[in-house]
Amino acid sequence: MVIALLKRGKKAKLRALAESEEKAKLEEQKRKQSEIETYKRSLEDMAKGNIDPKDEAIMTEVRNFAKENPQVTANLLKSWLKEE
């Protein structure tokens, strides 16, 4: 009976250790993703530093068009690349 209790305790410790390792992995992934997003925002902010508000509005419209019409955008890019 004592051996059975010891085995249960050992299994519980191993399970807790595995869970804590999994939590640590998830937290590390979240931290890395957060760093990536912060870096992307900083690059975008630096790139937008010298942009005229009119140009920014045009870029926003182009982005929205590309998101709404990916096939048309792809065909347009293909035709531009063929011309060069």
N, C-alpha and C positions, 0 to 999 in steps of 0.2 A: 504494500500500500504506500509506503514512503517513497519507493522508487517511482510509482505512478505519479505521485504529487511532484516529484523532482522533474520528471519528464514533461509534465504539464507546464511547470514553471519555466523550463528551458524553452519549450515551444512558444510560450507567451513572450518571452524575452526576444527570441528570434523574430517573431512576428512584429513586435514593437520596433525592433531594430530595422527590419525591412521597411516598415511604414515610415519611420523617420528618414531613412535614406531616400525613399520615394518623394517625401515632402521636400527634402533638401534639393533633389533634382528639379522638381517643379518650380521651386522658388528661384533656383539658379536660371532656369529657362525664362521665367518671368522677368528677372533682373536683366538678362541679356536682351530680351525683346524690348524692354523699356529703354535700355541704352541705345539700341538701334533706332527706335522711334525718336528719341531725343536728338540723336546725331542727324537723322534725316531732316527733322525740323530746323536744326541749326544750319544745315546746308541750304535748305530752302530759304530761310531768312537771309542768309548771306547773299544768295543768288538774287533775291528780290530787292536787295539794298538799293540798287541804282535803276530800278525799273519805274518807268512812267506809269501812273495809274491807268491811263488809256490802254497801254500795252498789256497791263495786267488783266484788264477787263477782257481784252481780245483773247488772251491766253486761256482765261477761264471759260470763255465761250467755246474755244477749240477743244479744250479738255472735255467739256460737257458733250459736245457733238461726238467726239471719239468714243466716249462711254456709251452713248445712246445708239451709235451707228458703227459698231466695230468692223463690220464687213465692208462698208463704204470706205471707211478710213484705211483699211488694209489695201483695198483696190487702188485707192488714191496714191498711197505710198509706193505700191508696186509700179504704178505707171510712172511716177517720178523717178524711181530708181532705174527703170528701163531707158529713160531719156538720157541719162548721164553716161 
